[in-house]
Amino acid sequence: MIAARPVDALGLIDRGIREGVPGVLITLVAIEGTSSRAIGTQMAVLDDGRQVGSFSGGCVERAIVTEAMDVLRQGQPRTVRYGIGSPYIDVRLPCGGGIDLLFTPQPDAGLVAAALARLAQREPAQLQLGHHTQHYAPPLRLIALGHGEDLTALVRLARAYGVDVGAYAPMHDGMRDDGIAPLVTRTQLPSIATDAWTAIVFVFHDHDWEEFLLPQALALPAFYHGAVGSRRTHQARIGRLRATGVPLHRIDALRGSIGLIPGTRNPATLALSILAELVQDYEACAGRAVWQAGSTQIA
């Protein structure tokens, strides 16, 4: 994984609780001007020095850790401004803005565990931190079906980024070393779990594999359905789906010529192009179902 995920701060607090090490959960609750992080970004600091997360390129983190240790000693939550309008005149943000950070010492063990349990079950969670409601969405999951280097590159890159990947290829492809499971038949999808935070991508250049598997995949819940191929290929694909009676609304949900980089011609660039589009769309949709989550309170 190349960087901390949004939920990693909560995970470190949970580990500290289970190990008997108190900690502070720090949440970005307001921004004045510009900021390199969004509202809701979190950082965790434990009493033994462990920490995860950041709010800048490193210019305020040392001050935040010092503040967190003081909050831990005092035992009371507080909100501190950094940057514009801050009492700490020697701490400035490179973007020139100001951020308000809420320091919550020793969050309730049961409530933290309950939120993480919901996320482990791929359900959204909330924590009420003072007047701020913190939302957590299940992480991006990718179901990738295909063959060859295009599939392998996508699987490797997505896993390095930190995506939960389930990958499948025809048995004769022999790519088990990358954790790619076999597709035994062209007519039946393997048993896969999908939800509103899942992307399903077909990376077949032998499009005969799409005939039965793609209609089944389109019937599964996902925020993204896509398949590689040229515009001509995609038009032919749509024609086949219509001929087999796939409902129009499902066909309309299928992306063709996928990825943010047009005209890619090598596996690594195609993988980067697809993953960038998946992350972009996941970030746009991740909060939609969170609004319906039950709220877990932290006093």
C-alpha positions in Angstrom: 0.0 0.0 0.0 1.5 3.3 -1.0 -0.1 5.5 1.6 -2.5 5.4 4.6 -6.1 4.9 3.9 -8.9 7.0 5.4 -9.8 4.3 7.9 -6.2 3.6 9.0 -6.2 6.3 11.7 -9.3 4.6 13.3 -7.5 1.2 13.0 -4.5 2.5 14.9 -6.6 3.8 17.7 -8.3 0.4 17.9 -4.9 -1.4 18.1 -3.8 1.0 20.8 -6.9 0.3 22.8 -6.4 -3.5 22.5 -2.8 -3.1 23.5 -3.5 -0.8 26.5 -1.9 2.2 24.8 -4.0 5.4 24.9 -4.3 7.5 21.8 -5.8 10.6 20.2 -7.9 10.7 17.1 -7.4 14.0 15.2 -10.0 15.1 12.6 -9.9 18.0 10.1 -13.3 19.7 10.7 -13.0 23.1 9.0 -10.9 24.8 6.3 -10.2 28.5 5.6 -8.9 29.2 2.2 -7.2 26.1 0.6 -5.9 22.9 2.1 -4.1 19.9 0.8 -6.5 17.6 2.6 -10.3 17.4 2.7 -12.6 17.9 5.7 -12.9 14.5 7.4 -9.2 13.6 7.0 -7.9 11.9 10.1 -4.7 11.3 11.9 -4.0 9.1 15.0 -1.3 9.5 17.6 -0.6 6.9 20.3 1.1 7.6 23.6 4.0 5.3 22.6 4.8 7.5 19.6 3.1 5.5 16.8 1.1 7.6 14.4 -0.6 7.4 11.0 -2.1 9.9 8.7 -1.2 13.5 7.8 -2.7 16.9 7.1 0.1 18.4 5.0 3.4 17.6 3.4 5.0 17.4 6.9 5.0 21.1 7.9 2.5 20.8 10.8 2.6 17.1 11.8 5.3 17.6 14.5 3.2 20.4 16.1 0.1 18.1 15.9 1.9 15.3 17.7 3.0 17.6 20.5 -0.6 18.9 20.8 -1.9 15.4 20.8 0.3 14.4 23.7 -0.9 17.4 25.7 -4.5 16.6 24.9 -3.8 13.1 26.1 -2.4 14.4 29.4 -5.3 16.8 29.9 -8.0 14.2 28.9 -10.3 16.7 27.2 -11.1 17.2 23.5 -10.1 20.5 21.9 -10.2 22.2 18.5 -7.0 23.9 17.4 -6.4 26.2 14.4 -3.2 25.8 12.3 -2.2 28.2 9.5 -4.2 31.5 9.0 -5.5 32.8 12.4 -3.6 30.2 14.4 -2.0 31.2 17.8 1.0 29.2 16.6 2.6 31.9 14.5 5.6 29.7 13.7 3.5 27.0 12.1 2.3 27.8 8.6 0.7 25.8 5.9 2.4 25.8 2.4 -1.0 26.4 0.7 -1.5 29.6 2.8 -4.8 28.5 4.3 -6.0 27.5 7.7 -7.3 24.3 9.1 -9.2 23.4 12.3 -8.3 20.1 13.9 -10.5 18.4 16.5 -8.4 16.3 19.0 -10.4 13.5 20.6 -8.5 11.7 23.3 -9.1 8.0 24.1 -12.2 7.4 22.0 -14.6 4.8 23.4 -13.3 1.3 22.7 -16.7 -0.3 21.9 -17.7 2.5 19.5 -14.5 2.4 17.6 -14.7 -1.4 17.4 -18.3 -1.2 16.2 -17.4 1.2 13.4 -14.6 -1.0 12.3 -16.8 -4.1 12.4 -19.4 -2.4 10.1 -16.6 -1.5 7.7 -15.3 -5.1 7.8 -18.8 -6.2 6.8 -18.7 -3.6 4.0 -21.3 -1.4 5.6 -20.8 2.4 6.0 -20.2 3.7 9.5 -20.4 7.0 11.3 -18.9 8.5 14.5 -20.2 11.6 16.1 -17.1 13.6 17.3 -18.5 16.6 19.2 -20.4 18.6 16.6 -18.7 16.8 13.7 -20.1 13.7 12.1 -17.3 11.5 10.7 -18.4 9.2 7.8 -16.5 6.1 6.8 -17.2 4.3 3.5 -16.1 0.7 2.8 -12.9 0.7 0.7 -12.9 0.3 -3.1 -13.2 -3.3 -4.2 -12.3 -4.4 -7.8 -13.5 -7.5 -9.5 -11.4 -8.0 -12.6 -12.0 -10.7 -15.3 -9.8 -11.1 -18.3 -6.5 -12.6 -19.5 -3.0 -11.7 -20.4 -0.7 -8.9 -19.3 -3.5 -6.3 -19.3 -5.2 -8.2 -16.5 -2.0 -9.0 -14.6 -0.9 -5.3 -14.7 -4.2 -4.1 -13.5 -4.3 -6.6 -10.6 -0.7 -5.7 -9.5 -1.2 -2.0 -9.7 -4.6 -2.0 -7.9 -3.2 -4.2 -5.1 -0.2 -1.9 -4.7 -2.5 1.0 -4.4 -4.4 -0.8 -1.6 -7.5 -2.0 -3.5 -9.3 -5.2 -2.4 -9.0 -7.2 -5.6 -10.7 -10.3 -6.8 -9.3 -11.4 -10.2 -10.3 -14.2 -12.5 -8.8 -15.6 -15.8 -9.4 -18.6 -18.0 -7.7 -21.7 -16.6 -5.2 -22.0 -19.5 -3.7 -18.6 -18.8 -1.6 -20.0 -16.0 -1.4 -16.8 -13.9 -1.9 -18.2 -10.5 1.3 -16.6 -9.1 -0.5 -13.2 -9.1 -3.4 -14.6 -7.1 -5.7 -14.7 -10.1 -8.3 -17.4 -9.7 -9.4 -19.7 -12.6 -12.4 -19.1 -14.7 -13.6 -22.7 -15.2 -16.4 -22.0 -17.7 -17.5 -19.3 -20.2 -21.1 -19.6 -19.1 -21.1 -19.0 -15.4 -19.5 -16.3 -13.2 -17.7 -17.5 -10.1 -19.4 -16.7 -6.8 -18.4 -13.1 -6.1 -19.6 -10.6 -3.6 -20.2 -7.0 -4.9 -21.8 -3.9 -3.5 -22.1 -0.2 -4.0 -18.4 0.3 -3.5 -17.3 -2.4 -6.0 -16.1 -1.9 -9.6 -16.4 -4.8 -12.1 -14.0 -4.6 -15.1 -13.7 -7.0 -18.0 -10.2 -7.1 -19.6 -10.8 -9.6 -22.3 -9.6 -9.2 -25.9 -11.1 -12.6 -26.7 -14.7 -11.2 -26.4 -16.3 -14.7 -26.7 -15.7 -14.7 -22.9 -18.1 -11.8 -22.5 -21.1 -13.5 -24.1 -22.5 -15.1 -21.0 -20.4 -13.6 -18.2 -21.0 -9.9 -19.0 -24.8 -10.0 -18.7 -24.4 -11.8 -15.4 -22.0 -9.2 -14.2 -24.3 -6.3 -15.2 -26.9 -7.8 -12.9 -24.6 -7.4 -9.9 -24.6 -4.2 -7.7 -21.5 -2.0 -8.4 -20.7 1.7 -8.8 -18.8 0.9 -12.0 -19.2 -1.7 -14.8 -16.6 -1.5 -17.6 -15.0 -3.4 -20.4 -11.9 -2.7 -22.5 -12.1 -2.3 -26.3 -12.4 0.3 -29.0 -15.6 2.2 -29.7 -16.4 -0.1 -32.5 -15.9 -3.1 -30.2 -18.2 -1.5 -27.6 -20.9 -0.8 -30.1 -20.8 -4.5 -31.2 -20.9 -5.5 -27.5 -24.0 -3.4 -26.9 -25.7 -5.0 -29.9 -25.0 -8.4 -28.5 -26.4 -7.4 -25.1 -29.5 -6.1 -26.6 -30.0 -9.2 -28.7 -29.8 -11.4 -25.6 -32.4 -9.3 -23.7 -30.3 -7.5 -21.2 -32.4 -4.6 -19.8 -31.6 -1.2 -21.3 -30.8 0.4 -18.0 -28.1 -2.2 -17.3 -26.6 -1.8 -20.8 -26.5 2.0 -20.3 -24.5 1.4 -17.1 -21.7 -0.3 -19.0 -18.6 1.8 -19.8 -16.7 1.2 -23.0 -13.2 2.5 -24.0 -12.5 2.7 -20.3 -9.8 4.6 -18.6 -8.7 8.3 -18.3 -5.8 8.1 -20.8 -7.1 7.7 -24.3 -5.5 5.4 -26.9 -3.3 3.4 -24.5 -1.2 0.7 -26.2 0.7 -1.0 -23.4 -0.5 -3.0 -20.3 1.1 -0.7 -17.7 -0.4 2.5 -19.1 -3.8 0.8 -19.6 -3.7 -0.4 -15.9 -2.9 3.1 -14.7 -5.6 4.6 -16.9 -8.3 2.2 -15.7 -7.3 2.4 -12.0 -7.3 6.3 -12.2 -10.9 6.2 -13.5 -12.0 3.7 -10.9 -10.6 5.8 -8.0 -12.0 9.0 -9.5 -15.5 7.5 -9.7 -15.2 5.8 -6.3 -14.3 9.1 -4.6 -17.4 10.7 -6.2 -19.8 8.0 -5.1 -18.3 6.7 -1.8 -20.4 8.9 0.4 -23.8 8.3 -1.2 -24.8 5.3 0.9 -23.1 6.6 4.0 -26.0 9.0 4.7 -28.1 6.0 5.5 -25.6 4.5 8.0 -26.5 4.2 11.7 -24.6 6.8 13.8 -22.2 5.6 16.5 -21.6 8.2 19.1 -18.3 9.2 20.7 -18.7 11.5 23.7 
